[in-house]
Amino acid sequence: MSEAAEAAPARADCVADSAGGLTFHIADWARPGPGSYDDWSGALVLRRRGAADAPDGEVRLPLGPTADGRLQAALPSNVALPEGRWDIHVAYRDAEPQRLAPGLNDLRSLVDRRPGPSTSPLSVRIPYATKHGNLSLRSWRRAPHAEAGEIRLEDDTMAVRGRLYRVAYPSEWLGGAVIEARCRRGDVPVRTAALEVDGSDFSFELPFAELARSWDGGADAWDLWLRPADEAMPPARLARILDDVADKKEIFTYPPRTVAGPHGEAQARPYYTRDNDLAVRIEPPA
């Protein structure tokens, strides 16, 4: 069969709800098997990239017909989906699953999402199109979670606002807590900054000069964490995941600031990692 005659991959439309669930609608899949439309044996198959063979590396969601002639599968927020990138397929019975192409996404409920009070892990799932034109899903599952908000750069200091989720008493958890900047070079001391707290909201200022004191002339990355005063409690990674942007690294960008280091001038700037975690980079001037 020529390439022109090959069937195009089926497309899936995605609708998100404010609780973190997703519904997938497939309209144009030619099922590779006999039987009536009501005799359905199809499934939406999610495979975690790099871990598909792990016990929790595959999730199968039953597909069923809807009144408008499409097929539908639901991924509720209470289905535990480990963190990572999940490639989305469609399968019929025991046939090899086929990749789906992205259709239309209705992710309006994810914009400025404000999860309700709970201590259960926060589930975030954002569908996106890969560079090869396939449909995939980015998943986060965190408790506690520190959501980064506004970031302002003032001279050689970054000022950040955020909100804490998924702890029983946020104001008590934040009482005495600090921001920890942890360099990925393990031999560098942790830097800390004080918090200002208002209920579950917090803010802090982090001088870039503090991070540049350990600069060795190369490229240093510092990950930002909220650490509670009670060391028996787990820290919270500072991240931005409560919206509809799956990959923020190339979208949320900040201008560099010049800062003095032991090997001369360096550039400092905040950035989001591939996992949408907030970090700071100290590196040589461009």
PyRosetta script that sets phi, psi and omega in degrees:
from pyrosetta import init, pose_from_sequence

init()
pose = pose_from_sequence("MSEAAEAAPARADCVADSAGGLTFHIADWARPGPGSYDDWSGALVLRRRGAADAPDGEVRLPLGPTADGRLQAALPSNVALPEGRWDIHVAYRDAEPQRLAPGLNDLRSLVDRRPGPSTSPLSVRIPYATKHGNLSLRSWRRAPHAEAGEIRLEDDTMAVRGRLYRVAYPSEWLGGAVIEARCRRGDVPVRTAALEVDGSDFSFELPFAELARSWDGGADAWDLWLRPADEAMPPARLARILDDVADKKEIFTYPPRTVAGPHGEAQARPYYTRDNDLAVRIEPPA")
pose.set_psi(1, 134.1)
pose.set_omega(1, 179.8)
pose.set_phi(2, -74.0)
pose.set_psi(2, 162.3)
pose.set_omega(2, 178.4)
pose.set_phi(3, -60.1)
pose.set_psi(3, -35.9)
pose.set_omega(3, -178.3)
pose.set_phi(4, -66.5)
pose.set_psi(4, -29.1)
pose.set_omega(4, -177.0)
pose.set_phi(5, -87.8)
pose.set_psi(5, -14.1)
pose.set_omega(5, 179.9)
pose.set_phi(6, -66.4)
pose.set_psi(6, 141.2)
pose.set_omega(6, 179.7)
pose.set_phi(7, -70.4)
pose.set_psi(7, 138.0)
pose.set_omega(7, 176.2)
pose.set_phi(8, -69.3)
pose.set_psi(8, 149.6)
pose.set_omega(8, 179.0)
pose.set_phi(9, -63.2)
pose.set_psi(9, 147.3)
pose.set_omega(9, 177.4)
pose.set_phi(10, -65.4)
pose.set_psi(10, 149.6)
pose.set_omega(10, 179.0)
pose.set_phi(11, -109.9)
pose.set_psi(11, 148.0)
pose.set_omega(11, 179.2)
pose.set_phi(12, -123.2)
pose.set_psi(12, 127.8)
pose.set_omega(12, 170.8)
pose.set_phi(13, -87.7)
pose.set_psi(13, 143.8)
pose.set_omega(13, -178.1)
pose.set_phi(14, -122.2)
pose.set_psi(14, 135.6)
pose.set_omega(14, 176.0)
pose.set_phi(15, -124.2)
pose.set_psi(15, 126.0)
pose.set_omega(15, -179.9)
pose.set_phi(16, -99.9)
pose.set_psi(16, 148.5)
pose.set_omega(16, 172.1)
pose.set_phi(17, -113.0)
pose.set_psi(17, 165.5)
pose.set_omega(17, -172.7)
pose.set_phi(18, -69.2)
pose.set_psi(18, -15.8)
pose.set_omega(18, 178.8)
pose.set_phi(19, -83.0)
pose.set_psi(19, -11.1)
pose.set_omega(19, -178.9)
pose.set_phi(20, 106.4)
pose.set_psi(20, 4.4)
pose.set_omega(20, 178.0)
pose.set_phi(21, -86.3)
pose.set_psi(21, 161.8)
pose.set_omega(21, 179.0)
pose.set_phi(22, -132.8)
pose.set_psi(22, 144.1)
pose.set_omega(22, 172.3)
pose.set_phi(23, -121.0)
pose.set_psi(23, 132.1)
pose.set_omega(23, -177.8)
pose.set_phi(24, -109.5)
pose.set_psi(24, 133.6)
pose.set_omega(24, 178.2)
pose.set_phi(25, -121.0)
pose.set_psi(25, 126.1)
pose.set_omega(25, -179.9)
pose.set_phi(26, -118.0)
pose.set_psi(26, 125.5)
pose.set_omega(26, -173.8)
pose.set_phi(27, -110.7)
pose.set_psi(27, -20.6)
pose.set_omega(27, -167.6)
pose.set_phi(28, -130.6)
pose.set_psi(28, 34.2)
pose.set_omega(28, 179.3)
pose.set_phi(29, -93.5)
pose.set_psi(29, 125.7)
pose.set_omega(29, 175.2)
pose.set_phi(30, -87.4)
pose.set_psi(30, 102.8)
pose.set_omega(30, -176.3)
pose.set_phi(31, -62.6)
pose.set_psi(31, 127.4)
pose.set_omega(31, -176.6)
pose.set_phi(32, -84.8)
pose.set_psi(32, 61.6)
pose.set_omega(32, 179.9)
pose.set_phi(33, -172.6)
pose.set_psi(33, 162.8)
pose.set_omega(33, -179.7)
pose.set_phi(34, -80.1)
pose.set_psi(34, 177.0)
pose.set_omega(34, 175.9)
pose.set_phi(35, 112.3)
pose.set_psi(35, 160.2)
pose.set_omega(35, 179.2)
pose.set_phi(36, -76.6)
pose.set_psi(36, 166.6)
pose.set_omega(36, -177.9)
pose.set_phi(37, -63.4)
pose.set_psi(37, -32.4)
pose.set_omega(37, -178.3)
pose.set_phi(38, -78.2)
pose.set_psi(38, -16.9)
pose.set_omega(38, 179.1)
pose.set_phi(39, -91.9)
pose.set_psi(39, 78.0)
pose.set_omega(39, -167.8)
pose.set_phi(40, -101.3)
pose.set_psi(40, 135.8)
pose.set_omega(40, 178.0)
pose.set_phi(41, -132.6)
pose.set_psi(41, 36.2)
pose.set_omega(41, -177.9)
pose.set_phi(42, -100.0)
pose.set_psi(42, 163.9)
pose.set_omega(42, 179.8)
pose.set_phi(43, -150.5)
pose.set_psi(43, 148.6)
pose.set_omega(43, 167.8)
pose.set_phi(44, -89.9)
pose.set_psi(44, 125.8)
pose.set_omega(44, -173.5)
pose.set_phi(45, -114.7)
pose.set_psi(45, 122.3)
pose.set_omega(45, 177.1)
pose.set_phi(46, -106.8)
pose.set_psi(46, 126.0)
pose.set_omega(46, 179.4)
pose.set_phi(47, -121.9)
pose.set_psi(47, 124.6)
pose.set_omega(47, -178.7)
pose.set_phi(48, -74.6)
pose.set_psi(48, 125.2)
pose.set_omega(48, -174.9)
pose.set_phi(49, -62.3)
pose.set_psi(49, 128.9)
pose.set_omega(49, 179.7)
pose.set_phi(50, 81.3)
pose.set_psi(50, -4.2)
pose.set_omega(50, -178.1)
pose.set_phi(51, -144.7)
pose.set_psi(51, 28.7)
pose.set_omega(51, -176.6)
pose.set_phi(52, -62.7)
pose.set_psi(52, -26.8)
pose.set_omega(52, -179.0)
pose.set_phi(53, -88.5)
pose.set_psi(53, -3.8)
pose.set_omega(53, 178.1)
pose.set_phi(54, -71.7)
pose.set_psi(54, 158.0)
pose.set_omega(54, 179.9)
pose.set_phi(55, -56.1)
pose.set_psi(55, -32.4)
pose.set_omega(55, 179.2)
pose.set_phi(56, -109.0)
pose.set_psi(56, 26.5)
pose.set_omega(56, -175.5)
pose.set_phi(57, -92.7)
pose.set_psi(57, -3.8)
pose.set_omega(57, 178.9)
pose.set_phi(58, -139.7)
pose.set_psi(58, 136.8)
pose.set_omega(58, 176.1)
pose.set_phi(59, -127.2)
pose.set_psi(59, 129.0)
pose.set_omega(59, 178.4)
pose.set_phi(60, -112.3)
pose.set_psi(60, 127.9)
pose.set_omega(60, -180.0)
pose.set_phi(61, -115.7)
pose.set_psi(61, 127.3)
pose.set_omega(61, -177.9)
pose.set_phi(62, -65.4)
pose.set_psi(62, 140.2)
pose.set_omega(62, 175.6)
pose.set_phi(63, -100.0)
pose.set_psi(63, 140.3)
pose.set_omega(63, 176.9)
pose.set_phi(64, -143.0)
pose.set_psi(64, 155.1)
pose.set_omega(64, -178.7)
pose.set_phi(65, -74.5)
pose.set_psi(65, 149.4)
pose.set_omega(65, 176.2)
pose.set_phi(66, -114.4)
pose.set_psi(66, 170.7)
pose.set_omega(66, -175.9)
pose.set_phi(67, -64.3)
pose.set_psi(67, -26.4)
pose.set_omega(67, -177.6)
pose.set_phi(68, -90.1)
pose.set_psi(68, 9.6)
pose.set_omega(68, 175.2)
pose.set_phi(69, 90.3)
pose.set_psi(69, 3.2)
pose.set_omega(69, 178.2)
pose.set_phi(70, -97.0)
pose.set_psi(70, 173.9)
pose.set_omega(70, 173.6)
pose.set_phi(71, -107.9)
pose.set_psi(71, 147.3)
pose.set_omega(71, -173.5)
pose.set_phi(72, -137.1)
pose.set_psi(72, 141.6)
pose.set_omega(72, 172.5)
pose.set_phi(73, -137.0)
pose.set_psi(73, 143.3)
pose.set_omega(73, -177.2)
pose.set_phi(74, -116.9)
pose.set_psi(74, 137.2)
pose.set_omega(74, 173.1)
pose.set_phi(75, -116.6)
pose.set_psi(75, 90.6)
pose.set_omega(75, -177.5)
pose.set_phi(76, -67.0)
pose.set_psi(76, 158.0)
pose.set_omega(76, -179.2)
pose.set_phi(77, -66.4)
pose.set_psi(77, -22.7)
pose.set_omega(77, -178.0)
pose.set_phi(78, -86.1)
pose.set_psi(78, 1.3)
pose.set_omega(78, 171.4)
pose.set_phi(79, -83.1)
pose.set_psi(79, 117.7)
pose.set_omega(79, -176.3)
pose.set_phi(80, -70.1)
pose.set_psi(80, 113.9)
pose.set_omega(80, 179.1)
pose.set_phi(81, -116.4)
pose.set_psi(81, 108.9)
pose.set_omega(81, -178.4)
pose.set_phi(82, -56.1)
pose.set_psi(82, 154.6)
pose.set_omega(82, -180.0)
pose.set_phi(83, -61.8)
pose.set_psi(83, 143.3)
pose.set_omega(83, 176.3)
pose.set_phi(84, 147.4)
pose.set_psi(84, -169.2)
pose.set_omega(84, 177.2)
pose.set_phi(85, -108.0)
pose.set_psi(85, 128.2)
pose.set_omega(85, -175.3)
pose.set_phi(86, -115.6)
pose.set_psi(86, 124.6)
pose.set_omega(86, 175.7)
pose.set_phi(87, -86.9)
pose.set_psi(87, 136.8)
pose.set_omega(87, -170.7)
pose.set_phi(88, -107.1)
pose.set_psi(88, 129.1)
pose.set_omega(88, -178.1)
pose.set_phi(89, -126.4)
pose.set_psi(89, 168.1)
pose.set_omega(89, 170.5)
pose.set_phi(90, -125.8)
pose.set_psi(90, 140.8)
pose.set_omega(90, -175.0)
pose.set_phi(91, -138.4)
pose.set_psi(91, 149.9)
pose.set_omega(91, 175.5)
pose.set_phi(92, -121.5)
pose.set_psi(92, 116.7)
pose.set_omega(92, -178.8)
pose.set_phi(93, 51.1)
pose.set_psi(93, -125.3)
pose.set_omega(93, -175.7)
pose.set_phi(94, -95.4)
pose.set_psi(94, 7.5)
pose.set_omega(94, -179.8)
pose.set_phi(95, -68.7)
pose.set_psi(95, 154.8)
pose.set_omega(95, 178.8)
pose.set_phi(96, -63.2)
pose.set_psi(96, 128.7)
pose.set_omega(96, 179.6)
pose.set_phi(97, -60.1)
pose.set_psi(97, 146.1)
pose.set_omega(97, 179.4)
pose.set_phi(98, -113.4)
pose.set_psi(98, 142.0)
pose.set_omega(98, 179.3)
pose.set_phi(99, -65.5)
pose.set_psi(99, 148.0)
pose.set_omega(99, 175.3)
pose.set_phi(100, -102.8)
pose.set_psi(100, 149.0)
pose.set_omega(100, 173.2)
pose.set_phi(101, -95.3)
pose.set_psi(101, 152.1)
pose.set_omega(101, 179.3)
pose.set_phi(102, -73.6)
pose.set_psi(102, 138.6)
pose.set_omega(102, 173.9)
pose.set_phi(103, -105.1)
pose.set_psi(103, -129.9)
pose.set_omega(103, 178.0)
pose.set_phi(104, -96.1)
pose.set_psi(104, 136.0)
pose.set_omega(104, 178.5)
pose.set_phi(105, -110.4)
pose.set_psi(105, 127.8)
pose.set_omega(105, 171.9)
pose.set_phi(106, -107.4)
pose.set_psi(106, 94.4)
pose.set_omega(106, -175.3)
pose.set_phi(107, -112.7)
pose.set_psi(107, 22.5)
pose.set_omega(107, -175.9)
pose.set_phi(108, -59.9)
pose.set_psi(108, -32.9)
pose.set_omega(108, -177.7)
pose.set_phi(109, -71.0)
pose.set_psi(109, -12.7)
pose.set_omega(109, 178.9)
pose.set_phi(110, -86.2)
pose.set_psi(110, -18.6)
pose.set_omega(110, -177.2)
pose.set_phi(111, -70.6)
pose.set_psi(111, 126.5)
pose.set_omega(111, -179.3)
pose.set_phi(112, 53.7)
pose.set_psi(112, 41.3)
pose.set_omega(112, 179.5)
pose.set_phi(113, -65.3)
pose.set_psi(113, 136.4)
pose.set_omega(113, 177.8)
pose.set_phi(114, -123.4)
pose.set_psi(114, 92.5)
pose.set_omega(114, -179.5)
pose.set_phi(115, -61.9)
pose.set_psi(115, 147.8)
pose.set_omega(115, 178.6)
pose.set_phi(116, -75.7)
pose.set_psi(116, 172.5)
pose.set_omega(116, -179.3)
pose.set_phi(117, -68.0)
pose.set_psi(117, 131.0)
pose.set_omega(117, 179.3)
pose.set_phi(118, -172.1)
pose.set_psi(118, 157.6)
pose.set_omega(118, 174.0)
pose.set_phi(119, -107.8)
pose.set_psi(119, 1.6)
pose.set_omega(119, 177.7)
pose.set_phi(120, -75.4)
pose.set_psi(120, 155.8)
pose.set_omega(120, -179.3)
pose.set_phi(121, -56.9)
pose.set_psi(121, 139.7)
pose.set_omega(121, 177.7)
pose.set_phi(122, -79.1)
pose.set_psi(122, 123.7)
pose.set_omega(122, 179.6)
pose.set_phi(123, -103.3)
pose.set_psi(123, 126.0)
pose.set_omega(123, 177.4)
pose.set_phi(124, -130.0)
pose.set_psi(124, 127.6)
pose.set_omega(124, 177.8)
pose.set_phi(125, -133.5)
pose.set_psi(125, 126.2)
pose.set_omega(125, -179.7)
pose.set_phi(126, -127.7)
pose.set_psi(126, 114.5)
pose.set_omega(126, 175.8)
pose.set_phi(127, -74.3)
pose.set_psi(127, 150.3)
pose.set_omega(127, 179.6)
pose.set_phi(128, -156.5)
pose.set_psi(128, 163.5)
pose.set_omega(128, 177.5)
pose.set_phi(129, -94.4)
pose.set_psi(129, 130.7)
pose.set_omega(129, 177.4)
pose.set_phi(130, -76.7)
pose.set_psi(130, 171.0)
pose.set_omega(130, 179.5)
pose.set_phi(131, -67.8)
pose.set_psi(131, -16.7)
pose.set_omega(131, 177.7)
pose.set_phi(132, -94.9)
pose.set_psi(132, 5.7)
pose.set_omega(132, 176.7)
pose.set_phi(133, 82.6)
pose.set_psi(133, 21.9)
pose.set_omega(133, 177.8)
pose.set_phi(134, -103.4)
pose.set_psi(134, 163.6)
pose.set_omega(134, 178.1)
pose.set_phi(135, -93.4)
pose.set_psi(135, 127.5)
pose.set_omega(135, 176.4)
pose.set_phi(136, -134.9)
pose.set_psi(136, 174.2)
pose.set_omega(136, -175.4)
pose.set_phi(137, -138.2)
pose.set_psi(137, 131.3)
pose.set_omega(137, 173.9)
pose.set_phi(138, -99.8)
pose.set_psi(138, 128.2)
pose.set_omega(138, -176.4)
pose.set_phi(139, -121.6)
pose.set_psi(139, 138.2)
pose.set_omega(139, 170.5)
pose.set_phi(140, -125.3)
pose.set_psi(140, 149.2)
pose.set_omega(140, 176.9)
pose.set_phi(141, -147.8)
pose.set_psi(141, 104.7)
pose.set_omega(141, -169.4)
pose.set_phi(142, -138.0)
pose.set_psi(142, 140.9)
pose.set_omega(142, 172.5)
pose.set_phi(143, -159.6)
pose.set_psi(143, 116.0)
pose.set_omega(143, -2.1)
pose.set_phi(144, -76.6)
pose.set_psi(144, 168.6)
pose.set_omega(144, 178.0)
pose.set_phi(145, -132.0)
pose.set_psi(145, 131.6)
pose.set_omega(145, 176.4)
pose.set_phi(146, -109.2)
pose.set_psi(146, 107.0)
pose.set_omega(146, -178.1)
pose.set_phi(147, -86.9)
pose.set_psi(147, 121.1)
pose.set_omega(147, 177.5)
pose.set_phi(148, -76.9)
pose.set_psi(148, 137.3)
pose.set_omega(148, 177.4)
pose.set_phi(149, -114.1)
pose.set_psi(149, -124.5)
pose.set_omega(149, -177.7)
pose.set_phi(150, -64.9)
pose.set_psi(150, 137.0)
pose.set_omega(150, 174.8)
pose.set_phi(151, -123.4)
pose.set_psi(151, 123.2)
pose.set_omega(151, 178.2)
pose.set_phi(152, -120.4)
pose.set_psi(152, 139.3)
pose.set_omega(152, 176.4)
pose.set_phi(153, -104.6)
pose.set_psi(153, 121.5)
pose.set_omega(153, -178.5)
pose.set_phi(154, -124.2)
pose.set_psi(154, 105.3)
pose.set_omega(154, -176.0)
pose.set_phi(155, 55.1)
pose.set_psi(155, -114.0)
pose.set_omega(155, -178.7)
pose.set_phi(156, -108.7)
pose.set_psi(156, 30.4)
pose.set_omega(156, -178.4)
pose.set_phi(157, -130.9)
pose.set_psi(157, 143.4)
pose.set_omega(157, 172.4)
pose.set_phi(158, -107.6)
pose.set_psi(158, 131.4)
pose.set_omega(158, 178.9)
pose.set_phi(159, -111.2)
pose.set_psi(159, 126.1)
pose.set_omega(159, -172.2)
pose.set_phi(160, -127.4)
pose.set_psi(160, 138.9)
pose.set_omega(160, 170.7)
pose.set_phi(161, -112.8)
pose.set_psi(161, 150.2)
pose.set_omega(161, -179.9)
pose.set_phi(162, -160.6)
pose.set_psi(162, -179.2)
pose.set_omega(162, 179.8)
pose.set_phi(163, -142.4)
pose.set_psi(163, 141.4)
pose.set_omega(163, -179.6)
pose.set_phi(164, -98.1)
pose.set_psi(164, 135.2)
pose.set_omega(164, 178.9)
pose.set_phi(165, -127.0)
pose.set_psi(165, 160.8)
pose.set_omega(165, 170.9)
pose.set_phi(166, 65.6)
pose.set_psi(166, 39.5)
pose.set_omega(166, 166.1)
pose.set_phi(167, -130.7)
pose.set_psi(167, 155.2)
pose.set_omega(167, -174.3)
pose.set_phi(168, -66.9)
pose.set_psi(168, -43.7)
pose.set_omega(168, -176.7)
pose.set_phi(169, -132.3)
pose.set_psi(169, 88.5)
pose.set_omega(169, -173.1)
pose.set_phi(170, -57.0)
pose.set_psi(170, -43.7)
pose.set_omega(170, -177.0)
pose.set_phi(171, -64.6)
pose.set_psi(171, -35.1)
pose.set_omega(171, 177.4)
pose.set_phi(172, -72.2)
pose.set_psi(172, -40.5)
pose.set_omega(172, 178.5)
pose.set_phi(173, -60.5)
pose.set_psi(173, -40.2)
pose.set_omega(173, -177.3)
pose.set_phi(174, -78.9)
pose.set_psi(174, -17.4)
pose.set_omega(174, 180.0)
pose.set_phi(175, -63.8)
pose.set_psi(175, 117.9)
pose.set_omega(175, -178.3)
pose.set_phi(176, 81.9)
pose.set_psi(176, -0.6)
pose.set_omega(176, 179.1)
pose.set_phi(177, -73.6)
pose.set_psi(177, 159.5)
pose.set_omega(177, 178.4)
pose.set_phi(178, -135.3)
pose.set_psi(178, 161.7)
pose.set_omega(178, 168.7)
pose.set_phi(179, -86.4)
pose.set_psi(179, 130.9)
pose.set_omega(179, 174.7)
pose.set_phi(180, -110.0)
pose.set_psi(180, 128.7)
pose.set_omega(180, 171.5)
pose.set_phi(181, -104.6)
pose.set_psi(181, 117.5)
pose.set_omega(181, -176.1)
pose.set_phi(182, -112.9)
pose.set_psi(182, 117.5)
pose.set_omega(182, 179.9)
pose.set_phi(183, -75.9)
pose.set_psi(183, 140.7)
pose.set_omega(183, -179.7)
pose.set_phi(184, -73.2)
pose.set_psi(184, -13.9)
pose.set_omega(184, 166.3)
pose.set_phi(185, -79.8)
pose.set_psi(185, 114.0)
pose.set_omega(185, -169.3)
pose.set_phi(186, -65.1)
pose.set_psi(186, -14.6)
pose.set_omega(186, -176.3)
pose.set_phi(187, -91.4)
pose.set_psi(187, 10.1)
pose.set_omega(187, -176.5)
pose.set_phi(188, -102.9)
pose.set_psi(188, 132.5)
pose.set_omega(188, 179.8)
pose.set_phi(189, -61.8)
pose.set_psi(189, 148.0)
pose.set_omega(189, 175.6)
pose.set_phi(190, -70.6)
pose.set_psi(190, 138.4)
pose.set_omega(190, 174.8)
pose.set_phi(191, -104.0)
pose.set_psi(191, 146.8)
pose.set_omega(191, -179.3)
pose.set_phi(192, -128.2)
pose.set_psi(192, 157.4)
pose.set_omega(192, 175.8)
pose.set_phi(193, -142.1)
pose.set_psi(193, 146.4)
pose.set_omega(193, -177.4)
pose.set_phi(194, -76.0)
pose.set_psi(194, 156.5)
pose.set_omega(194, 177.8)
pose.set_phi(195, -109.5)
pose.set_psi(195, 148.2)
pose.set_omega(195, 163.2)
pose.set_phi(196, -106.2)
pose.set_psi(196, 131.6)
pose.set_omega(196, -170.1)
pose.set_phi(197, -122.6)
pose.set_psi(197, 137.3)
pose.set_omega(197, 173.9)
pose.set_phi(198, -139.5)
pose.set_psi(198, 91.9)
pose.set_omega(198, -175.6)
pose.set_phi(199, 68.1)
pose.set_psi(199, -120.9)
pose.set_omega(199, 177.0)
pose.set_phi(200, -92.8)
pose.set_psi(200, -2.7)
pose.set_omega(200, 178.6)
pose.set_phi(201, -90.3)
pose.set_psi(201, 148.1)
pose.set_omega(201, 178.2)
pose.set_phi(202, -143.3)
pose.set_psi(202, 161.5)
pose.set_omega(202, 174.4)
pose.set_phi(203, -149.4)
pose.set_psi(203, 158.1)
pose.set_omega(203, 179.2)
pose.set_phi(204, -158.8)
pose.set_psi(204, 162.3)
pose.set_omega(204, 172.8)
pose.set_phi(205, -123.0)
pose.set_psi(205, 132.1)
pose.set_omega(205, -178.8)
pose.set_phi(206, -123.2)
pose.set_psi(206, 110.8)
pose.set_omega(206, 178.5)
pose.set_phi(207, -71.6)
pose.set_psi(207, 128.8)
pose.set_omega(207, 177.7)
pose.set_phi(208, -63.3)
pose.set_psi(208, -28.2)
pose.set_omega(208, -179.1)
pose.set_phi(209, -60.7)
pose.set_psi(209, -32.0)
pose.set_omega(209, 178.3)
pose.set_phi(210, -63.7)
pose.set_psi(210, -39.0)
pose.set_omega(210, -179.9)
pose.set_phi(211, -75.7)
pose.set_psi(211, -33.4)
pose.set_omega(211, -176.7)
pose.set_phi(212, -72.6)
pose.set_psi(212, -14.8)
pose.set_omega(212, -179.7)
pose.set_phi(213, -62.0)
pose.set_psi(213, -25.7)
pose.set_omega(213, -179.5)
pose.set_phi(214, -102.3)
pose.set_psi(214, 7.5)
pose.set_omega(214, -175.2)
pose.set_phi(215, -65.1)
pose.set_psi(215, 131.9)
pose.set_omega(215, -177.9)
pose.set_phi(216, -103.5)
pose.set_psi(216, 9.6)
pose.set_omega(216, 179.2)
pose.set_phi(217, 97.5)
pose.set_psi(217, -8.7)
pose.set_omega(217, 179.0)
pose.set_phi(218, -99.4)
pose.set_psi(218, -138.6)
pose.set_omega(218, 178.9)
pose.set_phi(219, -118.9)
pose.set_psi(219, 115.5)
pose.set_omega(219, 178.9)
pose.set_phi(220, -107.4)
pose.set_psi(220, 138.6)
pose.set_omega(220, 174.8)
pose.set_phi(221, -117.2)
pose.set_psi(221, 131.1)
pose.set_omega(221, -179.8)
pose.set_phi(222, -116.4)
pose.set_psi(222, 122.0)
pose.set_omega(222, 176.9)
pose.set_phi(223, -90.7)
pose.set_psi(223, 141.3)
pose.set_omega(223, -174.3)
pose.set_phi(224, -106.9)
pose.set_psi(224, 130.3)
pose.set_omega(224, -178.5)
pose.set_phi(225, -130.8)
pose.set_psi(225, 150.9)
pose.set_omega(225, 166.4)
pose.set_phi(226, -95.8)
pose.set_psi(226, 121.9)
pose.set_omega(226, 178.6)
pose.set_phi(227, -114.3)
pose.set_psi(227, 120.5)
pose.set_omega(227, 179.6)
pose.set_phi(228, -71.9)
pose.set_psi(228, 161.6)
pose.set_omega(228, 179.2)
pose.set_phi(229, -64.7)
pose.set_psi(229, -34.1)
pose.set_omega(229, 177.9)
pose.set_phi(230, -80.2)
pose.set_psi(230, 106.6)
pose.set_omega(230, -175.0)
pose.set_phi(231, -69.1)
pose.set_psi(231, -11.5)
pose.set_omega(231, 176.5)
pose.set_phi(232, -76.5)
pose.set_psi(232, -14.9)
pose.set_omega(232, -179.6)
pose.set_phi(233, -92.6)
pose.set_psi(233, 145.4)
pose.set_omega(233, -178.3)
pose.set_phi(234, -72.0)
pose.set_psi(234, 146.1)
pose.set_omega(234, 174.7)
pose.set_phi(235, -74.4)
pose.set_psi(235, 170.6)
pose.set_omega(235, -179.8)
pose.set_phi(236, -121.7)
pose.set_psi(236, 126.6)
pose.set_omega(236, 177.0)
pose.set_phi(237, -73.4)
pose.set_psi(237, 131.9)
pose.set_omega(237, 177.4)
pose.set_phi(238, -78.7)
pose.set_psi(238, 124.2)
pose.set_omega(238, -175.2)
pose.set_phi(239, -151.4)
pose.set_psi(239, 170.0)
pose.set_omega(239, 174.4)
pose.set_phi(240, -129.5)
pose.set_psi(240, 102.3)
pose.set_omega(240, -175.8)
pose.set_phi(241, -129.8)
pose.set_psi(241, -5.1)
pose.set_omega(241, -175.1)
pose.set_phi(242, -92.6)
pose.set_psi(242, 62.0)
pose.set_omega(242, 174.2)
pose.set_phi(243, -158.6)
pose.set_psi(243, -162.0)
pose.set_omega(243, -174.9)
pose.set_phi(244, -108.6)
pose.set_psi(244, 17.1)
pose.set_omega(244, -177.8)
pose.set_phi(245, -103.3)
pose.set_psi(245, 112.1)
pose.set_omega(245, -175.7)
pose.set_phi(246, -72.8)
pose.set_psi(246, -36.9)
pose.set_omega(246, -178.0)
pose.set_phi(247, -128.5)
pose.set_psi(247, 110.1)
pose.set_omega(247, -174.4)
pose.set_phi(248, -96.7)
pose.set_psi(248, -10.8)
pose.set_omega(248, -170.6)
pose.set_phi(249, -56.3)
pose.set_psi(249, -41.5)
pose.set_omega(249, -177.0)
pose.set_phi(250, -95.7)
pose.set_psi(250, -3.2)
pose.set_omega(250, -175.9)
pose.set_phi(251, -104.7)
pose.set_psi(251, -46.4)
pose.set_omega(251, 178.2)
pose.set_phi(252, -94.5)
pose.set_psi(252, 95.0)
pose.set_omega(252, -177.2)
pose.set_phi(253, -117.8)
pose.set_psi(253, 151.4)
pose.set_omega(253, -176.1)
pose.set_phi(254, -131.4)
pose.set_psi(254, 143.2)
pose.set_omega(254, -178.9)
pose.set_phi(255, -70.2)
pose.set_psi(255, 146.9)
pose.set_omega(255, 179.3)
pose.set_phi(256, -73.9)
pose.set_psi(256, 154.9)
pose.set_omega(256, 174.8)
pose.set_phi(257, -118.2)
pose.set_psi(257, 139.7)
pose.set_omega(257, 178.8)
pose.set_phi(258, -82.7)
pose.set_psi(258, 132.3)
pose.set_omega(258, -178.1)
pose.set_phi(259, -140.7)
pose.set_psi(259, 146.7)
pose.set_omega(259, -179.1)
pose.set_phi(260, -82.3)
pose.set_psi(260, 135.7)
pose.set_omega(260, 177.3)
pose.set_phi(261, -131.0)
pose.set_psi(261, 175.1)
pose.set_omega(261, -178.0)
pose.set_phi(262, -65.5)
pose.set_psi(262, -15.6)
pose.set_omega(262, 179.4)
pose.set_phi(263, -114.4)
pose.set_psi(263, 24.6)
pose.set_omega(263, -179.8)
pose.set_phi(264, 107.1)
pose.set_psi(264, -162.4)
pose.set_omega(264, -178.6)
pose.set_phi(265, -75.3)
pose.set_psi(265, 142.9)
pose.set_omega(265, 177.2)
pose.set_phi(266, -130.0)
pose.set_psi(266, 167.6)
pose.set_omega(266, 174.0)
pose.set_phi(267, -109.5)
pose.set_psi(267, 137.0)
pose.set_omega(267, 178.9)
pose.set_phi(268, -125.2)
pose.set_psi(268, 138.7)
pose.set_omega(268, 176.4)
pose.set_phi(269, -159.3)
pose.set_psi(269, 144.5)
pose.set_omega(269, 171.5)
pose.set_phi(270, -78.0)
pose.set_psi(270, 156.2)
pose.set_omega(270, 176.9)
pose.set_phi(271, -159.7)
pose.set_psi(271, 162.8)
pose.set_omega(271, 174.1)
pose.set_phi(272, -101.2)
pose.set_psi(272, 136.4)
pose.set_omega(272, -180.0)
pose.set_phi(273, -76.6)
pose.set_psi(273, -179.9)
pose.set_omega(273, 176.3)
pose.set_phi(274, -63.9)
pose.set_psi(274, -19.4)
pose.set_omega(274, 177.1)
pose.set_phi(275, -97.4)
pose.set_psi(275, 10.3)
pose.set_omega(275, -179.1)
pose.set_phi(276, 65.4)
pose.set_psi(276, 22.7)
pose.set_omega(276, 172.1)
pose.set_phi(277, -84.9)
pose.set_psi(277, 147.3)
pose.set_omega(277, -178.8)
pose.set_phi(278, -86.0)
pose.set_psi(278, 133.9)
pose.set_omega(278, -179.6)
pose.set_phi(279, -144.4)
pose.set_psi(279, 171.8)
pose.set_omega(279, 176.7)
pose.set_phi(280, -128.8)
pose.set_psi(280, 135.9)
pose.set_omega(280, 178.8)
pose.set_phi(281, -111.9)
pose.set_psi(281, 132.4)
pose.set_omega(281, 172.0)
pose.set_phi(282, -115.5)
pose.set_psi(282, 122.7)
pose.set_omega(282, -173.5)
pose.set_phi(283, -151.9)
pose.set_psi(283, 168.9)
pose.set_omega(283, 178.6)
pose.set_phi(284, -63.2)
pose.set_psi(284, 154.9)
pose.set_omega(284, 177.3)
pose.set_phi(285, -59.8)
pose.set_psi(285, 146.3)
pose.set_omega(285, 180.0)
pose.set_phi(286, -66.6)
pose.dump_pdb("model.pdb")
